[in-house]
Amino acid sequence: MTPTSPARDGARTPRKLLALLAAVLVAAIALFLVLDDSTSHEPSTDVAQARDEVGDAAAAELASEGSATRTNVDAIVEGVPVGDGPAVSDARSELRGRVVDRRDAPVPGATVELRRGELTSFSVLDLDVSRARDVVARAVSDANGEFRFALERGVAVDVHAEAPGLEPGDAWRRFAGEYVEVRLASGFRVHGRVTRASDSSPVADAGLRVFQLGGSGPQERRARTEIDGTFDLRVPYDERVVLEVVPLVERSSDWILLEFDESGEAHQDVVVEQGVVVTGTVTSATDGLPIAGAIVGEGWVYRRTATTDTNGEYRLPGFGAPGLNELYAKASGFGQAQVESPPAAVDGALRVDFVLVPARRAHGRVVARDGSPLEGVLVAAVASEDGPEGQRIDWKWDRTDADGRFEVRDLSRELRHALMLSKRGFATRVYDFPNSDFRDEDLDLGTFELGPPALVAGVVQSSDGSGVADVDVSLKGWNADRDRLSRNKSRVGDFYVDTRRTTTDASGRFSFGDVAEGEYQLLARSRAHPDIDPVAVSVSEGEQRDDIVIALAGGESISGRVVDPDGDPVVDVFLNAYVVELRDPSGAEARRIPNARTGADGRFELAALPPGIYGVAVQAASSRSGEPLLGTMVERVDSGSTDLEIRLERGATISGVVRDTEGNLLSNWRMYAHGADGARSGTRTDANGAFRFTVRPGELFDIEVQAPTPSPSGPVVVVAGGGAAGRTIVARGVEAGTQDLELVMP
């Protein structure tokens, strides 16, 4: 899996960053609310699908080693009495708020920091950049727990608060004009033990990562297991909390959704499998010589890595974690290479050889409008292209020196890049690389000027004129001279360089700062309202556009509850609505039909529905006991229905492996189980060629197997057994409940 739209896994982020970062997440995953006092569920298809939501960057940020926070305080602000603050401050250039404990009592004397990152409204494909935060202001809460800061409009900051004896609290992506409440508490406990599946022995020094699904900030809690495999840590939240274990040698765990008891504790033991050992060489495409010091890793975030020796050889143990089936390789002076779908292991081992193409570099200079050099400008070269091997990305960066000069190295010659220029106090600009021969080793991009930033701000309102909170707002566009180097309209870099995202505050307000002159489109999307057409916005340099009103149309909703056969709620199961008939069908084709996910009480709401009759589809899930539950379809539901109860039936499983005639297990192959009634369940084989379906008990199924699309010849060479791509076989009459089914590809 390569980065893709914001939607999936902590290891796959690129375009997946749009699905979650673009649609649901605004970036990404990690931790948000600090709750109370204290701190086990096996991985399920629900959590795997939730990972698919999170991803594009969000999933990326979740896989990183934690944020780097630099102290570079532009202003130290003393806490001062500010009186009783309204829900949202009227001071448009001021960020105000208070620090409270779990009982909403004020916390005086708390240290409050504003932390600011770069390009935070964009989907950034470099963890060093996306996770880094500068401390730009600091204050101490007053006797009422309150604080305030002068703040540039349109620029997102994270508010971090600490006080002795309490877990730190954070409020992510806040803007001038808001009133922020940061809650501190003693935290919730997560503890357990990690052991090996082979002999139940303890796994020492395994990495632990605990985060919150759907959180809007990059924070997470990390720890390592003790010598006896135990772990014990505290987190500031107890809803939709996920644990991931990354051992040094064994395979990483899936994302495990934790369950907390009444005392605020979650006990979760984790058993890890041996995983696959990947070996191979990394060589140069120009002379075939080995590359020493090259890094090979899992996913584009290189979650688990190995380094080549003097012979260019590497050994990477523990490969094959759920939801992560891709390998990347990089080395200084070379472009990055990837394998999207490596073959399955043979006897627990897999060989993948990489051939790296020498990279090119780009250099230039950045100055202000008066010609003076600008130091510290973030200069990023960004590429994103889809191909047979999946999404290919490149994201390299540098900072300008005292003379304003930069040099971005290790750029892939096989991808076209766009250049992003960002510095606090100036407009962010984008320029497509010239259409030169990719074989050029060196590109002189010339001199770039940065000017004052514009502001694009406004409010999102419902049909009655009231502001709508928590609406996803995107601003798509670029500076007017973006194509000055390329001299054409062929855009590169995808949404990573042309789309910013934010969320409306409690009053429905939104703002984008650092905007360059140009033509833009604003789009607001809300689960509670039908989609509307984008709003065109023209911006001149330094202009303050803060009068924009986006009006959302009304809609109806279907709400209810999903339960198991015993009437217990089914948590984190996805639902989709499908049109059966509309009362007014005009324009319905352009409207998004929403989805929903059940909460802790099993409740859901499918909102933003044009009035009419709908079908409601519920995906297969797991009950609290871990037994499989069948998906279902409610065929006719009125769009005004409330308290709809959907009861899922118990299911059965069909599991096994797929191999070729030589005994090689086949990974990443598509599989479908076809029932007699025409119903179909889909899955893919994992890194060990294994598969598992949830099906209706007591019935027979036809199993279809499809090979993945073959990879073209290129700089990446995969050496291992495989099966003929494109083949399809069907095993007929397989009984529900069949385990250890072996399918052999001819």
Residue, then its C-alpha position, 0 to 999 in steps of 0.5 A: m500500500t502506498p500513500t494514497s488519499p487521506a484514508r488509510d493506515g499509519a503506514r499508508t498515507p499519501r492519497k489515503l490522507l485525503a479520505l481521512l485527512a480530507a474528508v473525515l479527519v483533517a488531518a489525522i490521527a492521534l490524540f485529542l481530549v484529556l478526560d479523567d482518572s485512570t486508564s481488550h478487544e481483538p483486532s477486527t475488520d472494524v478497526a481495519q476499516a477505521r485504519d483505512e479511513v485514517g490514513d493519507a497522512a493521518a495514518a502517516e502521522l500515527a506511525s511516526e515516532g512522536s512529535a518534535t517540539r522545538t522551543n522558539v518562543d516569539a512571545i512570552v505572555e504572562g497570565v492575566p485575568v480576562g473575566d468570564g469568557p464566552a463560548v467563542s471570543d469576539a476578539r478576532s486576533e486573540l486566542r483565549g481559553r481556560v484550563v480545567d480539571r475533570r470536574d470543570a474546576p479551574v486549574p490556576g498556574a498551569t503552563v500553557e503553550l502555543r505550538r505551531g507547525e508548518l504547512t499544517s493545513f496541507s497533507v505533508l508526506d514527511l514526518d519530520v515536518s508534519r510532526a514538528r512544532d515550534v513553541v511560539a508563545r507561553a503563558v501561565s493560567d490565572a486564578n480562574g484558569e484562564f489565558r489569552f494570546a495575541l495571534e495571527r488570524g488564519v494560522a492554526v496552533d496547538v494549545h498545550a497545557e501542563a500542571p503538576g500531578l495531571e496528564p498534559g492536555d491539548a487542543w489541536r488546530r485552534f485559531a484566533g477568535e476562538y475560546v478554548e477549553v483544555r481539560l487536565a486529568s489523571g488519565f486512564r490506565v492501559h496495561g498488559r503483557v506481550t508474548r510470542a505465539s510460538d512458545s508464550s515467552p515474553v517479548a521484551d523491549a517491544g514498542l507500544r503506541v496508544f492513540q485515539l481513532g479520529g483524534s485531530g492532533p498528532q499526539e500519542r502515548r509511547a512506551r516499551t515492554e519490560i523484560d517480562g513483556t509487561f507494559d503499563l502506561r496512562v493515556p488521557y482518553d478512554e473512547r476509541v483508543v487503539l493499541e499497536v505493538v511493534p516488536l524488534v523481531e516479531r511481526s507488528s500487531d494489528w490495531i487493537l481497539l481497547e475496552f476500559d472498565e468502570s475503574g478506567e483501566a484497560h487490560q490487554d494482553v497481546v500475542v505476536e507472530q514470528g512474521v516474515v524475514v525479508t532479505g535481498t540486496v540494494t544495487s545501483a541502476t547505473d553500474g550494478l554495484p551494491i549500495a552500502g547504508a541503504i535503508v529498507g523499510e515497511g511502508w512509506v513511513y519506514r516503520r520497521t527498517a534494516t540497513t544494507d552492509t558493504n555488500g548491499e545486503y539487508r535482513l528485515p525480520g517481522f514483515g507482514a503486519p496486518g494492513l501493511n504489505e509494502l516495502y520501500a528502499k532509499a539511499s543518499g544520492f538515489g531516488q526512492a523505490q517501492v514494492e507495493s505487493p511483494p510475493a508471499a513468503v516461502d518457509g517464513a522467508l522472502r527475497v526482494d532486491f531493489v535497484l535504485v536510480p541515481a537521483r537529481r537535485a534542485h537548487g535556487r534562492v528565495v528572497a523577499r519582495d525587496g530582494s533581501p534574502l530570506e533565511g529559514v524558508l521551508v522548501a519542499a519538492v513534492a511528487s505524486e503519481d499513480g501507476p501499476e505499482g500503486q501510488r508513487i510519492d516523493w517528498k524531499w525538503d531543505r531550508t534556505d541559508a542566510d543568503g536565501r539559498f536552498e538545495v533539495r537532494d535525492l529527488s526521483r528522476e522518474l517523477r515530476h515535482a512541484l516546489m512548495l515555499s513556506k515561511r511564517g509571515f509570508a504567503t505559501r507558494v507552489y511552482d511546478f518543476p520545468n518540463s526538462d529531461f528527467r535525466d538531468e542531474d542538476l536543476d537550477l530553479g532560479t530565484f523566487e520571491l515571497g510576498p505578504p499573506a492573504l487571509v480567506a475566512g468566513v462562516v458556514q451557516s445552516s439554512d436558518g442562518s446559524g453557524v455550523a460547527d465541525v464542518d470540513v472546509s477545504l480551500k483548493g487553488w494556488n498562486a497565479d504564477r504557479d506555471r512560470l517554470s513549466r509554461n503549461k497547465s499540467r499540474v503535478g503534486d496532486f492535492y498535497v500542494d493545492t488543497r488546504r483543509t480546516t474545520t469550523d469552530a463552535s460559531g461555524r467560522f473558518s479561516f485560512g492564512d498564508v494564502a498567495e494571490g490567485e483563484y481558489q475554490l472553497l468547499a464545505r462538507s458536513r454529514a448533517h447537510p447535503d453537498i453544495d457547489p464550491v464557492a469561487v474566491s479570487v484573492s489579491e496579495g495581502e488581501q483580508r477576505d473575512d466576509i465569506v458566507i457558505a450556506l449549507a442546504g438542509g437534509e433529513s436523517i435516519s438514526g438508530r442502533v445496531v445490536d448483536p443477537d443478544g441485544d448488546p450494542v455493536v461498536d464501530v461498525f460502518l453503515n451506508a445509505y443507498v437511494v431507493e426513491l427520492r421525493d424530488p429526484s432533481g439534482a440528486e446525482a451530484r449529491r453525496i450519499p453519506n455513511a456513518r459509524t456506530g458509537a460506544d452505545g451502538r447508535f448511528e445517524l445517517a444525515a444529509l439525506p435528500p427526502g426519500i426512501y433509502g436502503v441501509a447497508v451494514q458491514a460485517a462486524s465482530s461482537r464483544s465476544g469476538e464472534p463474527l456478525l453478518g452484515t445486512m441490508v435494510e431495504r426500505v427506510d424513510s429518511g425521517s426515521t428515528d430509533l431504527e434497530i438493526r439486529l445483526e445475525r451470527g455468522a461463520t468463517i471460511s479460512g485457509v491459504v492460497r499457494d501456487t503449484e510449487g508451494n509458494l504462498l501468494s499474498n495480496w490476491r483478491m478473493y470473493a465468497h459467492g453465496a447462492d443468493g448472489a451475496r458476495s464477501g471480499t478479502r485479500t490474502d495477507a503476507n502469508g497467503a492466508f485469508r478469512f471470510t465471514v459468511r452465513p452459517g449452514e450454506l455453501f459458497d463458491i470461492e473466487v481467486q484473482a491475481p493482483t495486477p502484474s508490476p511492470s519491469g522497472p527499477v524494482v526487482v522482486v525475486a520470489g515464487g509467484g503464480a501467473a498474474g491474471r488467473t482466476i479459479v473458483a472452488r465450488g461448494v465450500e461449506a461455511g465453517t470450513q477452516d484450513l482450506e488450501l487453494v492451489m493456483p495452476 
